[in-house]
Amino acid sequence: MDTAKRFLLSCIFGLLFFAVARSEVKVSVLTCSPGDEAYALYGHTALRYCDTSRGLDVVFNYGCFDFSTPNFAWRFVLGETDYMVGCTDFSNFLPEYAYRGSGVVEQVIDFTDDEARAIFGELLRNIRPENRVYRYRYLDNNCTTKVRDKLYEVLTADDSVVYKNEIQPGKTYRDALNAPSGEHPWYTFGVNTLLGVGVDKEMTQESAQFLPLDFMNALDGIYIVSANGAERKLVREKNILLDEREDENKVRSNFTPFNASLLLLLGTFIAMLCELRKRRTFWGVDVLLMSVQGLSGALLLFMAIFSEHPAVDVNWLIVLLNPLALVLLPIYVVCIRKHRPMGVAWVQVSFVTLFFLTALFGLQVYPVPMYFCAMALLVRSLFHIYKNKICDLNIV
């Protein structure tokens, strides 16, 4: 009889243990490594919710957008891009990243079942049609910061967040943006050209978490301290769900912004040497240089006035890429063709001088290729001013 009772009790405890094991509820942060598409260069962050008792294993993704949205490209330029939160089964999430060769790292958050279910309730409210759309801002309201904010929402008012992983002293938003995009030099050059002084600010521990990989590293050092002083690590365990796969067939071009700007400067010198030899001025060189200068400046001015994107409103690069160059260009051509003095070239010299002064005083960090472009404009302008005094030659 005792043996039968012990057997029955063992079965009951076994079933209870099995039920508890099957009812595990967990919340995980999924970090996906960068891809080659422009929208995937910095990677991606998503939230996984798994409740084995209910057969749920889903991923919430704040990085959904629709290219077919009317005027999508135009709205993106204006900073009026609306992103959405979506939900998909976990089994459908991994294959997409496996296909493109991206790695996926899972960080299981040390939440109680009640905290996990609370965040799940918030996520369900977010995917309702009236709540799922939000205005995307790449520095402070994106797929990564949304996930971070959801994690903090379930903490009580008495809980405090402690960061034990120090960020690099003096690290700016520009430094953070440049790091993952290093293998895409033209993209990096474009970002550094369009973004002004706003991204040269030093980041705090929390603001540095706007990029997926940086947030993943920060999570490893985040602790939650309760009102009674009890401390717990936010990440309970870390798993590699997919290994990143390097594309061996990827071909990288040597035609980078650095090389292109250097060729521009060398080409300007060669053009001037040819002009000295032939005793004439090739005004087509000025049309090329000043058209690029003026049109680029017009883009910067347009972004500063009309775009809602952060950090494009104040951009000191506009003193070099100045839209006034488009006004000066016809005056240049007339002076060259009518053999008139080129005093107007001093205006260009002033543009370049202001550019170097803003760089000297640290008002903004400029892409290195811009210095070569500035030198090309400077030597070209000085050539026009002093060309008839060089070796006493009369150049027309």
The 8 nearest C-alpha neighbors of each residue, nearest first, counted from 0:
[[1, 3, 2, 4, 5, 6, 7, 8],
 [2, 0, 4, 3, 5, 6, 7, 8],
 [1, 3, 5, 0, 4, 6, 7, 8],
 [4, 2, 6, 0, 1, 5, 7, 8],
 [5, 3, 7, 1, 6, 2, 8, 0],
 [4, 6, 2, 8, 7, 3, 9, 1],
 [5, 7, 3, 9, 4, 8, 2, 10],
 [8, 6, 4, 10, 9, 5, 3, 11],
 [9, 7, 11, 5, 10, 6, 4, 12],
 [8, 10, 6, 12, 7, 11, 13, 5],
 [11, 9, 13, 7, 8, 12, 14, 6],
 [10, 12, 8, 14, 13, 9, 15, 7],
 [13, 11, 15, 9, 14, 10, 16, 8],
 [14, 12, 10, 16, 11, 15, 9, 17],
 [13, 15, 17, 11, 16, 12, 18, 10],
 [16, 14, 12, 18, 17, 13, 19, 11],
 [17, 15, 13, 19, 14, 18, 12, 20],
 [16, 18, 14, 20, 15, 19, 13, 21],
 [19, 17, 15, 21, 20, 16, 14, 22],
 [20, 18, 22, 16, 21, 17, 15, 23],
 [21, 19, 17, 18, 22, 23, 16, 15],
 [20, 22, 18, 19, 51, 23, 52, 17],
 [21, 23, 52, 19, 51, 20, 18, 24],
 [24, 22, 21, 51, 20, 50, 25, 19],
 [25, 23, 50, 49, 112, 22, 51, 115],
 [24, 26, 49, 48, 115, 23, 27, 50],
 [25, 27, 48, 47, 108, 115, 107, 49],
 [28, 26, 107, 47, 106, 108, 46, 105],
 [27, 29, 46, 106, 105, 45, 47, 107],
 [30, 28, 105, 45, 44, 104, 46, 27],
 [31, 29, 44, 104, 103, 43, 211, 28],
 [32, 30, 103, 43, 42, 102, 44, 101],
 [31, 33, 42, 102, 101, 103, 30, 34],
 [34, 42, 32, 40, 41, 39, 101, 31],
 [33, 35, 39, 40, 36, 101, 42, 32],
 [34, 36, 40, 39, 37, 33, 38, 183],
 [35, 37, 39, 38, 34, 40, 33, 41],
 [38, 36, 39, 40, 35, 186, 34, 41],
 [37, 39, 36, 40, 41, 34, 35, 42],
 [40, 38, 34, 36, 42, 37, 41, 33],
 [41, 39, 33, 34, 37, 42, 38, 35],
 [42, 40, 33, 39, 179, 210, 43, 211],
 [43, 33, 41, 32, 39, 31, 40, 211],
 [42, 44, 31, 211, 30, 41, 45, 32],
 [45, 43, 30, 143, 211, 29, 142, 31],
 [44, 46, 60, 29, 59, 28, 58, 146],
 [47, 45, 28, 59, 58, 27, 29, 146],
 [46, 48, 58, 27, 26, 57, 28, 59],
 [49, 47, 26, 57, 56, 25, 58, 27],
 [48, 50, 56, 25, 55, 24, 51, 57],
 [51, 49, 24, 55, 52, 53, 23, 54],
 [50, 52, 54, 22, 53, 21, 23, 55],
 [53, 51, 22, 50, 21, 54, 23, 55],
 [54, 52, 51, 55, 50, 22, 49, 56],
 [53, 55, 51, 52, 50, 56, 49, 22],
 [56, 54, 50, 53, 49, 51, 57, 48],
 [57, 55, 49, 89, 48, 88, 50, 54],
 [56, 58, 88, 89, 48, 87, 47, 55],
 [57, 59, 47, 87, 46, 86, 89, 88],
 [60, 58, 86, 46, 85, 45, 47, 57],
 [59, 61, 45, 85, 84, 62, 86, 58],
 [62, 60, 84, 142, 83, 63, 85, 59],
 [61, 63, 142, 60, 82, 83, 84, 64],
 [64, 62, 83, 82, 61, 84, 85, 60],
 [65, 63, 82, 83, 66, 62, 81, 80],
 [64, 66, 67, 68, 63, 71, 82, 83],
 [67, 65, 68, 71, 64, 72, 69, 70],
 [66, 68, 65, 69, 71, 70, 64, 72],
 [67, 69, 71, 66, 65, 70, 64, 72],
 [70, 68, 71, 67, 66, 72, 74, 73],
 [71, 69, 73, 72, 74, 68, 67, 75],
 [70, 72, 74, 68, 69, 73, 75, 66],
 [73, 71, 75, 74, 70, 76, 66, 69],
 [72, 74, 76, 70, 75, 71, 77, 79],
 [75, 73, 79, 77, 71, 76, 72, 80],
 [74, 76, 80, 78, 72, 73, 77, 79],
 [77, 75, 73, 74, 78, 72, 306, 79],
 [78, 76, 306, 74, 75, 79, 307, 305],
 [79, 77, 307, 308, 75, 306, 76, 80],
 [78, 80, 74, 77, 75, 81, 307, 134],
 [81, 79, 75, 78, 74, 135, 134, 82],
 [80, 82, 134, 133, 135, 132, 79, 83],
 [83, 81, 64, 133, 63, 132, 135, 62],
 [84, 82, 132, 63, 131, 61, 64, 133],
 [83, 85, 61, 131, 60, 126, 63, 62],
 [84, 86, 60, 59, 83, 126, 61, 63],
 [87, 85, 59, 58, 60, 57, 84, 88],
 [86, 88, 58, 57, 89, 59, 91, 85],
 [87, 89, 57, 90, 91, 58, 56, 92],
 [88, 90, 57, 92, 91, 58, 56, 87],
 [89, 91, 88, 92, 93, 94, 56, 57],
 [92, 90, 89, 88, 93, 94, 87, 95],
 [93, 91, 89, 90, 94, 95, 88, 87],
 [92, 94, 96, 95, 91, 97, 90, 89],
 [95, 93, 97, 96, 92, 98, 91, 90],
 [96, 94, 98, 93, 97, 92, 99, 91],
 [97, 95, 101, 98, 99, 94, 93, 100],
 [96, 98, 94, 100, 95, 99, 101, 93],
 [99, 97, 95, 96, 100, 94, 101, 93],
 [98, 100, 96, 97, 101, 95, 34, 244],
 [101, 99, 244, 97, 98, 243, 96, 102],
 [102, 100, 243, 96, 32, 99, 97, 244],
 [101, 103, 243, 242, 241, 32, 31, 100],
 [102, 104, 31, 241, 240, 30, 239, 32],
 [105, 103, 239, 30, 29, 240, 238, 31],
 [104, 106, 29, 238, 237, 28, 239, 27],
 [107, 105, 237, 28, 27, 236, 234, 108],
 [106, 108, 27, 236, 235, 234, 26, 237],
 [109, 107, 234, 235, 27, 110, 233, 26],
 [110, 108, 235, 233, 234, 107, 111, 232],
 [111, 109, 114, 108, 115, 112, 25, 26],
 [110, 112, 114, 113, 115, 109, 25, 24],
 [111, 113, 115, 114, 24, 116, 110, 25],
 [112, 114, 116, 111, 115, 117, 110, 118],
 [115, 113, 117, 111, 116, 112, 110, 153],
 [114, 116, 112, 118, 117, 113, 110, 26],
 [115, 117, 119, 113, 118, 114, 112, 120],
 [118, 116, 114, 120, 119, 115, 113, 121],
 [117, 119, 121, 120, 115, 116, 122, 114],
 [120, 118, 116, 122, 117, 121, 123, 115],
 [119, 121, 123, 117, 118, 122, 116, 124],
 [122, 120, 118, 124, 119, 123, 125, 117],
 [121, 123, 125, 119, 124, 120, 118, 126],
 [122, 124, 120, 125, 121, 126, 119, 127],
 [125, 123, 121, 122, 126, 127, 120, 130],
 [124, 126, 122, 130, 131, 123, 127, 121],
 [127, 125, 131, 123, 124, 84, 130, 128],
 [126, 128, 130, 129, 125, 124, 131, 123],
 [129, 127, 131, 130, 126, 132, 125, 124],
 [128, 130, 127, 131, 132, 126, 125, 124],
 [131, 129, 125, 127, 128, 132, 126, 124],
 [130, 132, 126, 125, 83, 84, 128, 127],
 [133, 131, 83, 82, 130, 81, 84, 134],
 [132, 134, 82, 81, 135, 83, 131, 130],
 [135, 133, 81, 80, 82, 136, 79, 132],
 [134, 136, 81, 141, 140, 82, 80, 133],
 [137, 135, 140, 138, 139, 141, 134, 308],
 [136, 138, 141, 139, 140, 135, 209, 309],
 [139, 137, 136, 209, 140, 141, 309, 172],
 [138, 140, 136, 137, 209, 141, 144, 206],
 [141, 139, 136, 135, 144, 137, 138, 145],
 [140, 142, 144, 143, 137, 135, 136, 145],
 [141, 143, 61, 62, 145, 144, 44, 146],
 [144, 142, 44, 146, 145, 141, 211, 209],
 [143, 145, 147, 146, 141, 209, 140, 142],
 [144, 146, 148, 143, 142, 147, 141, 149],
 [147, 145, 149, 143, 144, 148, 150, 142],
 [148, 146, 144, 150, 145, 149, 143, 151],
 [147, 149, 151, 145, 150, 146, 144, 152],
 [150, 148, 152, 146, 151, 147, 145, 118],
 [151, 149, 147, 148, 152, 153, 146, 118],
 [150, 152, 148, 149, 154, 153, 147, 160],
 [153, 151, 149, 154, 150, 148, 118, 155],
 [154, 152, 151, 114, 150, 118, 155, 117],
 [155, 153, 151, 152, 158, 156, 150, 114],
 [154, 156, 157, 158, 153, 152, 225, 159],
 [155, 157, 158, 154, 159, 226, 225, 153],
 [158, 156, 226, 155, 225, 159, 154, 224],
 [159, 157, 225, 155, 156, 224, 226, 154],
 [158, 160, 224, 223, 161, 225, 157, 156],
 [161, 159, 223, 222, 224, 162, 158, 221],
 [160, 162, 222, 221, 223, 163, 159, 224],
 [163, 161, 221, 164, 220, 222, 160, 204],
 [164, 162, 220, 165, 221, 161, 222, 217],
 [163, 165, 220, 162, 217, 166, 221, 219],
 [166, 164, 163, 167, 162, 204, 168, 217],
 [167, 165, 168, 164, 204, 170, 207, 203],
 [166, 168, 170, 169, 165, 171, 202, 164],
 [169, 167, 170, 166, 165, 201, 202, 171],
 [168, 170, 201, 171, 167, 202, 200, 166],
 [171, 169, 201, 168, 167, 174, 202, 172],
 [172, 170, 201, 174, 173, 200, 199, 202],
 [171, 173, 198, 175, 174, 199, 176, 202],
 [174, 172, 176, 198, 171, 175, 199, 177],
 [173, 175, 171, 177, 172, 176, 170, 178],
 [174, 176, 172, 173, 178, 177, 171, 170],
 [177, 175, 173, 174, 178, 172, 179, 180],
 [176, 178, 174, 180, 175, 179, 173, 181],
 [177, 179, 175, 180, 176, 181, 174, 173],
 [180, 178, 181, 41, 177, 176, 40, 175],
 [181, 179, 183, 177, 182, 178, 187, 40],
 [182, 180, 183, 179, 178, 184, 177, 187],
 [183, 181, 180, 184, 179, 251, 187, 186],
 [182, 184, 181, 180, 186, 185, 187, 35],
 [185, 183, 187, 186, 182, 181, 188, 255],
 [186, 184, 188, 187, 183, 189, 256, 255],
 [185, 187, 189, 188, 184, 183, 190, 180],
 [188, 186, 184, 190, 185, 189, 180, 191],
 [187, 189, 185, 191, 186, 190, 184, 192],
 [190, 188, 192, 186, 187, 191, 185, 193],
 [189, 191, 187, 193, 192, 188, 194, 186],
 [192, 190, 188, 194, 189, 193, 187, 366],
 [191, 193, 189, 190, 194, 188, 366, 365],
 [192, 194, 190, 191, 189, 311, 195, 299],
 [195, 193, 311, 191, 310, 192, 190, 198],
 [196, 194, 314, 311, 310, 197, 313, 198],
 [195, 197, 199, 363, 198, 314, 313, 310],
 [198, 196, 310, 195, 199, 200, 194, 313],
 [199, 197, 172, 173, 200, 196, 310, 195],
 [198, 200, 196, 171, 197, 173, 172, 201],
 [201, 199, 171, 198, 197, 202, 172, 196],
 [200, 202, 171, 169, 170, 199, 203, 172],
 [203, 201, 171, 207, 206, 170, 200, 172],
 [202, 204, 206, 205, 207, 201, 166, 170],
 [205, 203, 207, 206, 166, 202, 208, 162],
 [204, 206, 207, 203, 208, 202, 209, 162],
 [205, 207, 203, 208, 202, 204, 209, 139],
 [208, 206, 205, 204, 202, 209, 203, 213],
 [209, 207, 214, 206, 210, 213, 205, 144],
 [208, 210, 144, 207, 143, 138, 139, 206],
 [209, 211, 213, 208, 212, 214, 143, 41],
 [212, 210, 214, 213, 44, 43, 143, 42],
 [213, 211, 215, 214, 210, 216, 30, 42],
 [214, 212, 216, 215, 210, 211, 208, 217],
 [215, 213, 208, 217, 211, 212, 216, 210],
 [214, 216, 212, 218, 213, 217, 211, 30],
 [217, 215, 213, 214, 218, 219, 212, 220],
 [216, 218, 214, 219, 215, 220, 213, 164],
 [219, 217, 221, 215, 220, 216, 214, 234],
 [218, 220, 217, 216, 221, 234, 215, 233],
 [219, 221, 164, 163, 218, 217, 162, 222],
 [222, 220, 162, 218, 233, 161, 219, 163],
 [221, 223, 232, 161, 233, 231, 160, 224],
 [224, 222, 160, 231, 230, 159, 161, 233],
 [223, 225, 230, 159, 158, 229, 228, 222],
 [226, 224, 158, 228, 229, 227, 157, 223],
 [225, 227, 157, 228, 158, 224, 229, 159],
 [228, 226, 225, 229, 224, 157, 230, 158],
 [227, 229, 225, 226, 224, 230, 158, 223],
 [230, 228, 225, 224, 227, 231, 226, 223],
 [231, 229, 224, 223, 228, 225, 222, 232],
 [230, 232, 223, 222, 233, 224, 229, 109],
 [231, 233, 222, 234, 221, 223, 235, 230],
 [232, 234, 222, 109, 108, 221, 231, 223],
 [235, 233, 108, 232, 109, 107, 236, 106],
 [236, 234, 109, 107, 108, 233, 232, 237],
 [237, 235, 107, 234, 106, 238, 108, 105],
 [236, 238, 106, 105, 107, 239, 235, 104],
 [239, 237, 105, 104, 240, 106, 236, 107],
 [238, 240, 104, 241, 105, 103, 242, 237],
 [239, 241, 103, 104, 238, 105, 242, 102],
 [242, 240, 102, 103, 239, 243, 104, 97],
 [243, 241, 102, 244, 103, 239, 240, 101],
 [242, 244, 102, 101, 100, 241, 245, 32],
 [243, 245, 100, 242, 101, 246, 102, 99],
 [246, 244, 247, 243, 100, 101, 249, 248],
 [247, 245, 248, 249, 244, 100, 99, 250],
 [246, 248, 249, 245, 250, 244, 251, 100],
 [249, 247, 246, 250, 245, 251, 244, 100],
 [248, 250, 246, 247, 251, 245, 252, 35],
 [251, 249, 248, 252, 247, 246, 253, 182],
 [250, 252, 249, 253, 182, 183, 254, 248],
 [251, 253, 254, 250, 255, 184, 183, 249],
 [254, 252, 255, 251, 258, 256, 259, 257],
 [255, 253, 252, 258, 259, 256, 257, 251],
 [254, 256, 258, 257, 253, 259, 184, 185],
 [257, 255, 259, 258, 260, 368, 185, 184],
 [256, 258, 368, 255, 260, 259, 261, 367],
 [259, 257, 261, 255, 256, 260, 254, 262],
 [258, 260, 256, 262, 261, 257, 255, 263],
 [261, 259, 263, 257, 262, 368, 258, 371],
 [260, 262, 258, 264, 263, 259, 371, 257],
 [261, 263, 265, 259, 260, 264, 266, 258],
 [264, 262, 260, 266, 261, 265, 267, 259],
 [263, 265, 375, 267, 261, 266, 262, 371],
 [266, 264, 262, 268, 267, 263, 269, 261],
 [265, 267, 269, 263, 264, 268, 262, 270],
 [268, 266, 270, 264, 265, 269, 263, 375],
 [269, 267, 265, 271, 266, 270, 272, 264],
 [268, 270, 266, 272, 271, 267, 265, 273],
 [271, 269, 267, 273, 268, 272, 266, 274],
 [272, 270, 274, 268, 273, 269, 275, 267],
 [271, 273, 269, 275, 274, 270, 268, 276],
 [272, 274, 276, 270, 271, 275, 277, 269],
 [275, 273, 271, 277, 279, 272, 276, 280],
 [276, 274, 272, 278, 273, 277, 271, 279],
 [275, 277, 273, 274, 278, 272, 279, 271],
 [276, 278, 274, 279, 275, 273, 394, 280],
 [279, 277, 394, 275, 276, 274, 395, 393],
 [278, 280, 395, 394, 274, 277, 281, 275],
 [281, 279, 274, 282, 395, 394, 278, 335],
 [282, 280, 283, 284, 279, 274, 270, 285],
 [281, 283, 285, 284, 280, 332, 286, 335],
 [282, 284, 286, 285, 281, 287, 332, 288],
 [285, 283, 282, 287, 286, 281, 288, 267],
 [286, 284, 288, 282, 283, 287, 289, 328],
 [285, 287, 283, 284, 289, 288, 290, 282],
 [288, 286, 284, 290, 285, 289, 283, 291],
 [289, 287, 285, 291, 290, 286, 292, 284],
 [288, 290, 292, 291, 286, 287, 324, 285],
 [291, 289, 293, 287, 292, 288, 286, 294],
 [292, 290, 294, 289, 288, 293, 295, 287],
 [293, 291, 289, 320, 290, 295, 294, 288],
 [292, 294, 322, 324, 296, 325, 290, 321],
 [293, 295, 297, 296, 291, 292, 290, 322],
 [296, 294, 298, 292, 297, 293, 320, 291],
 [295, 297, 320, 322, 321, 293, 299, 294],
 [296, 298, 322, 294, 300, 295, 299, 301],
 [299, 297, 301, 295, 296, 300, 302, 294],
 [300, 298, 296, 302, 301, 297, 303, 295],
 [299, 301, 297, 303, 298, 302, 296, 304],
 [300, 302, 298, 304, 299, 303, 305, 297],
 [303, 301, 306, 299, 305, 300, 304, 298],
 [302, 304, 312, 300, 311, 301, 305, 299],
 [305, 303, 301, 302, 306, 300, 312, 307],
 [304, 306, 302, 301, 303, 77, 307, 300],
 [305, 307, 77, 302, 78, 308, 303, 304],
 [308, 306, 78, 77, 309, 79, 305, 302],
 [307, 309, 78, 306, 311, 310, 136, 77],
 [310, 308, 311, 307, 136, 138, 312, 197],
 [309, 311, 197, 194, 195, 312, 198, 196],
 [312, 310, 194, 303, 195, 313, 309, 302],
 [311, 313, 303, 310, 314, 304, 302, 195],
 [314, 312, 195, 311, 196, 315, 303, 310],
 [315, 313, 195, 316, 196, 317, 311, 312],
 [314, 316, 317, 318, 313, 195, 363, 357],
 [317, 315, 318, 314, 319, 320, 354, 192],
 [316, 318, 320, 321, 315, 319, 296, 314],
 [319, 317, 316, 321, 350, 354, 320, 315],
 [320, 318, 317, 321, 350, 316, 354, 351],
 [321, 319, 296, 317, 292, 295, 318, 293],
 [320, 322, 296, 317, 323, 319, 318, 293],
 [321, 323, 293, 296, 297, 324, 325, 294],
 [324, 322, 326, 325, 321, 293, 327, 296],
 [323, 325, 293, 327, 322, 326, 289, 321],
 [326, 324, 293, 323, 328, 327, 322, 290],
 [327, 325, 323, 324, 328, 329, 330, 322],
 [326, 328, 324, 330, 325, 329, 331, 323],
 [327, 329, 331, 325, 330, 326, 324, 332],
 [330, 328, 332, 331, 327, 333, 326, 325],
 [331, 329, 333, 327, 328, 332, 334, 326],
 [332, 330, 328, 334, 329, 333, 335, 327],
 [331, 333, 329, 335, 330, 334, 336, 328],
 [334, 332, 330, 336, 335, 331, 337, 329],
 [335, 333, 339, 337, 331, 332, 336, 338],
 [336, 334, 338, 332, 333, 337, 331, 339],
 [335, 337, 333, 338, 334, 332, 395, 339],
 [336, 338, 334, 339, 335, 333, 332, 395],
 [339, 337, 335, 336, 334, 395, 340, 333],
 [338, 340, 334, 337, 341, 335, 336, 333],
 [341, 339, 342, 334, 338, 384, 335, 343],
 [342, 340, 343, 384, 344, 383, 339, 334],
 [341, 343, 344, 340, 345, 384, 346, 383],
 [342, 344, 341, 345, 346, 331, 347, 327],
 [345, 343, 380, 346, 342, 347, 341, 348],
 [346, 344, 348, 343, 347, 342, 349, 380],
 [345, 347, 349, 344, 348, 343, 350, 342],
 [348, 346, 350, 344, 349, 345, 351, 380],
 [347, 349, 345, 351, 346, 350, 377, 352],
 [348, 350, 352, 346, 347, 351, 353, 345],
 [351, 349, 347, 353, 319, 348, 352, 318],
 [350, 352, 354, 348, 353, 349, 319, 373],
 [351, 353, 349, 355, 354, 350, 348, 356],
 [354, 352, 356, 350, 351, 355, 349, 357],
 [353, 355, 351, 357, 352, 356, 319, 318],
 [354, 356, 358, 352, 353, 357, 359, 351],
 [355, 357, 359, 353, 358, 354, 360, 352],
 [358, 356, 362, 354, 360, 359, 355, 361],
 [357, 359, 355, 361, 356, 360, 362, 363],
 [360, 358, 356, 361, 357, 355, 362, 354],
 [359, 361, 357, 358, 362, 356, 363, 355],
 [362, 360, 358, 363, 359, 357, 364, 356],
 [361, 363, 357, 360, 358, 196, 364, 315],
 [364, 362, 361, 196, 358, 365, 199, 315],
 [363, 365, 358, 361, 366, 199, 362, 196],
 [366, 364, 363, 367, 369, 191, 358, 192],
 [367, 365, 368, 369, 191, 188, 364, 192],
 [366, 368, 369, 370, 365, 257, 371, 256],
 [369, 367, 257, 371, 370, 260, 366, 256],
 [370, 368, 372, 367, 371, 366, 373, 365],
 [369, 371, 373, 372, 368, 367, 374, 366],
 [372, 370, 374, 368, 373, 369, 260, 261],
 [373, 371, 369, 375, 370, 374, 260, 376],
 [372, 374, 370, 376, 371, 375, 351, 369],
 [375, 373, 377, 371, 372, 376, 378, 370],
 [374, 376, 264, 372, 373, 377, 378, 379],
 [377, 375, 379, 373, 374, 378, 380, 372],
 [378, 376, 374, 380, 379, 375, 348, 373],
 [377, 379, 381, 380, 375, 376, 382, 374],
 [378, 380, 382, 376, 377, 381, 375, 383],
 [379, 381, 344, 383, 377, 382, 378, 376],
 [382, 380, 384, 378, 383, 379, 385, 377],
 [381, 383, 379, 386, 380, 385, 384, 378],
 [384, 382, 380, 386, 381, 385, 341, 379],
 [385, 383, 381, 382, 341, 386, 380, 342],
 [384, 386, 388, 382, 387, 383, 381, 389],
 [385, 387, 382, 389, 383, 388, 384, 394],
 [388, 386, 393, 392, 389, 385, 394, 391],
 [389, 387, 391, 385, 386, 390, 392, 393],
 [388, 390, 391, 386, 387, 392, 385, 393],
 [389, 391, 392, 388, 387, 386, 393, 275],
 [392, 390, 388, 389, 387, 393, 386, 394],
 [393, 391, 390, 387, 389, 394, 388, 386],
 [392, 394, 387, 395, 391, 278, 386, 388],
 [393, 395, 278, 279, 387, 392, 280, 386],
 [394, 279, 280, 338, 278, 393, 335, 336]]
